[in-house]
Amino acid sequence: QVQLVESGGGLVQPGGSLRLSCAVSESIFSFDVLAWYRQVPGNQRELVASSPRWGSRRYSDSVQGRFLISRDNTKNTVDLQMNSLKPEDTGVYYCNGERVPSSGSKLNYWGQGTQVTVSS
């Protein structure tokens, strides 16, 4: 059973930084895409940043230039460096791994989430 475990959330002041880390129980090469999502109460989970196995990293407009997603293939982790944090970045952040089989539906795996609160 695939496990994704997030860490690094917490309370930070506006303008501050946090680094989230996601430990994956299997080789991250086995995933077509690794990503971070964010969810606030009453809203749908939204994509923040994604890192495909092949191709360029992508970011939502709201975090472009402030967040950086990175992979460590030796440790099987995917991190999210968050800089210049704003109150609207507050939410539960989820790590996601996606596999696209040659036939059938996409397979998505989720971590349990980590809370990030940006407040003075």
Contacts in CASP RR format, 6 or more apart in sequence:
PFRMAT RR
TARGET T0000
AUTHOR 0000-0000-0000
METHOD contacts of the structure
MODEL  1
QVQLVESGGGLVQPGGSLRLSCAVSESIFSFDVLAWYRQVPGNQRELVAS
SPRWGSRRYSDSVQGRFLISRDNTKNTVDLQMNSLKPEDTGVYYCNGERV
PSSGSKLNYWGQGTQVTVSS
1 25 0 8 1.000
2 24 0 8 1.000
2 25 0 8 1.000
2 26 0 8 1.000
2 109 0 8 1.000
3 24 0 8 1.000
3 25 0 8 1.000
3 111 0 8 1.000
4 22 0 8 1.000
4 23 0 8 1.000
4 24 0 8 1.000
4 25 0 8 1.000
4 95 0 8 1.000
4 96 0 8 1.000
4 97 0 8 1.000
4 109 0 8 1.000
4 110 0 8 1.000
4 111 0 8 1.000
5 22 0 8 1.000
5 23 0 8 1.000
5 95 0 8 1.000
5 111 0 8 1.000
5 112 0 8 1.000
6 20 0 8 1.000
6 21 0 8 1.000
6 22 0 8 1.000
6 93 0 8 1.000
6 94 0 8 1.000
6 95 0 8 1.000
6 111 0 8 1.000
6 112 0 8 1.000
6 113 0 8 1.000
6 114 0 8 1.000
7 20 0 8 1.000
7 21 0 8 1.000
7 22 0 8 1.000
7 23 0 8 1.000
7 114 0 8 1.000
8 18 0 8 1.000
8 19 0 8 1.000
8 20 0 8 1.000
8 21 0 8 1.000
8 114 0 8 1.000
9 18 0 8 1.000
9 20 0 8 1.000
9 93 0 8 1.000
9 114 0 8 1.000
9 115 0 8 1.000
9 116 0 8 1.000
10 18 0 8 1.000
10 114 0 8 1.000
10 115 0 8 1.000
10 116 0 8 1.000
10 117 0 8 1.000
11 117 0 8 1.000
11 118 0 8 1.000
11 119 0 8 1.000
12 18 0 8 1.000
12 85 0 8 1.000
12 116 0 8 1.000
12 117 0 8 1.000
12 118 0 8 1.000
13 85 0 8 1.000
13 118 0 8 1.000
13 119 0 8 1.000
13 120 0 8 1.000
14 85 0 8 1.000
14 86 0 8 1.000
14 87 0 8 1.000
14 118 0 8 1.000
14 119 0 8 1.000
14 120 0 8 1.000
15 83 0 8 1.000
15 84 0 8 1.000
15 85 0 8 1.000
15 86 0 8 1.000
15 118 0 8 1.000
16 83 0 8 1.000
16 84 0 8 1.000
16 85 0 8 1.000
16 118 0 8 1.000
17 81 0 8 1.000
17 82 0 8 1.000
17 83 0 8 1.000
17 84 0 8 1.000
17 85 0 8 1.000
18 82 0 8 1.000
18 85 0 8 1.000
18 116 0 8 1.000
19 79 0 8 1.000
19 80 0 8 1.000
19 81 0 8 1.000
19 82 0 8 1.000
20 36 0 8 1.000
20 79 0 8 1.000
20 80 0 8 1.000
20 82 0 8 1.000
20 93 0 8 1.000
20 95 0 8 1.000
20 114 0 8 1.000
20 116 0 8 1.000
21 77 0 8 1.000
21 78 0 8 1.000
21 79 0 8 1.000
21 80 0 8 1.000
22 34 0 8 1.000
22 36 0 8 1.000
22 77 0 8 1.000
22 78 0 8 1.000
22 79 0 8 1.000
22 80 0 8 1.000
22 95 0 8 1.000
22 111 0 8 1.000
23 75 0 8 1.000
23 76 0 8 1.000
23 77 0 8 1.000
24 31 0 8 1.000
24 34 0 8 1.000
24 76 0 8 1.000
24 77 0 8 1.000
24 78 0 8 1.000
24 95 0 8 1.000
24 97 0 8 1.000
25 76 0 8 1.000
26 76 0 8 1.000
27 76 0 8 1.000
28 34 0 8 1.000
28 71 0 8 1.000
28 73 0 8 1.000
28 76 0 8 1.000
28 77 0 8 1.000
28 78 0 8 1.000
29 53 0 8 1.000
29 73 0 8 1.000
30 99 0 8 1.000
31 53 0 8 1.000
31 97 0 8 1.000
31 98 0 8 1.000
31 99 0 8 1.000
31 109 0 8 1.000
32 52 0 8 1.000
32 53 0 8 1.000
32 98 0 8 1.000
32 99 0 8 1.000
32 100 0 8 1.000
33 50 0 8 1.000
33 51 0 8 1.000
33 52 0 8 1.000
33 53 0 8 1.000
33 96 0 8 1.000
33 97 0 8 1.000
33 98 0 8 1.000
34 50 0 8 1.000
34 51 0 8 1.000
34 69 0 8 1.000
34 71 0 8 1.000
34 78 0 8 1.000
34 95 0 8 1.000
34 96 0 8 1.000
34 97 0 8 1.000
34 98 0 8 1.000
35 47 0 8 1.000
35 48 0 8 1.000
35 49 0 8 1.000
35 50 0 8 1.000
35 51 0 8 1.000
35 69 0 8 1.000
35 95 0 8 1.000
35 96 0 8 1.000
35 97 0 8 1.000
35 98 0 8 1.000
36 47 0 8 1.000
36 48 0 8 1.000
36 49 0 8 1.000
36 50 0 8 1.000
36 69 0 8 1.000
36 78 0 8 1.000
36 80 0 8 1.000
36 93 0 8 1.000
36 94 0 8 1.000
36 95 0 8 1.000
36 96 0 8 1.000
37 45 0 8 1.000
37 46 0 8 1.000
37 47 0 8 1.000
37 48 0 8 1.000
37 93 0 8 1.000
37 94 0 8 1.000
37 96 0 8 1.000
38 45 0 8 1.000
38 46 0 8 1.000
38 48 0 8 1.000
38 89 0 8 1.000
38 91 0 8 1.000
38 92 0 8 1.000
38 93 0 8 1.000
38 94 0 8 1.000
38 116 0 8 1.000
39 45 0 8 1.000
39 46 0 8 1.000
39 91 0 8 1.000
39 92 0 8 1.000
39 94 0 8 1.000
40 90 0 8 1.000
40 91 0 8 1.000
40 92 0 8 1.000
45 94 0 8 1.000
46 60 0 8 1.000
47 60 0 8 1.000
48 59 0 8 1.000
48 60 0 8 1.000
48 63 0 8 1.000
48 67 0 8 1.000
48 80 0 8 1.000
48 93 0 8 1.000
49 57 0 8 1.000
49 58 0 8 1.000
49 59 0 8 1.000
49 60 0 8 1.000
49 63 0 8 1.000
49 67 0 8 1.000
49 68 0 8 1.000
49 69 0 8 1.000
49 80 0 8 1.000
50 57 0 8 1.000
50 58 0 8 1.000
50 69 0 8 1.000
51 57 0 8 1.000
51 69 0 8 1.000
51 70 0 8 1.000
51 71 0 8 1.000
51 78 0 8 1.000
57 69 0 8 1.000
59 65 0 8 1.000
59 67 0 8 1.000
59 69 0 8 1.000
62 88 0 8 1.000
63 82 0 8 1.000
63 89 0 8 1.000
66 82 0 8 1.000
66 83 0 8 1.000
66 84 0 8 1.000
66 85 0 8 1.000
67 80 0 8 1.000
67 81 0 8 1.000
67 82 0 8 1.000
67 83 0 8 1.000
68 80 0 8 1.000
68 81 0 8 1.000
68 83 0 8 1.000
69 78 0 8 1.000
69 79 0 8 1.000
69 80 0 8 1.000
69 81 0 8 1.000
70 78 0 8 1.000
70 79 0 8 1.000
70 81 0 8 1.000
71 77 0 8 1.000
71 78 0 8 1.000
71 79 0 8 1.000
72 78 0 8 1.000
72 79 0 8 1.000
78 95 0 8 1.000
80 93 0 8 1.000
82 89 0 8 1.000
82 116 0 8 1.000
85 116 0 8 1.000
85 118 0 8 1.000
86 118 0 8 1.000
87 118 0 8 1.000
87 119 0 8 1.000
88 118 0 8 1.000
89 116 0 8 1.000
89 118 0 8 1.000
90 116 0 8 1.000
90 117 0 8 1.000
90 118 0 8 1.000
90 119 0 8 1.000
91 115 0 8 1.000
91 116 0 8 1.000
91 117 0 8 1.000
92 113 0 8 1.000
92 114 0 8 1.000
92 115 0 8 1.000
92 116 0 8 1.000
93 113 0 8 1.000
93 114 0 8 1.000
93 115 0 8 1.000
93 116 0 8 1.000
94 110 0 8 1.000
94 111 0 8 1.000
94 112 0 8 1.000
94 113 0 8 1.000
95 110 0 8 1.000
95 111 0 8 1.000
95 113 0 8 1.000
96 108 0 8 1.000
96 109 0 8 1.000
96 110 0 8 1.000
96 111 0 8 1.000
97 108 0 8 1.000
97 109 0 8 1.000
97 110 0 8 1.000
98 106 0 8 1.000
98 107 0 8 1.000
98 108 0 8 1.000
98 109 0 8 1.000
99 106 0 8 1.000
99 107 0 8 1.000
99 109 0 8 1.000
100 106 0 8 1.000
100 107 0 8 1.000
101 107 0 8 1.000
END
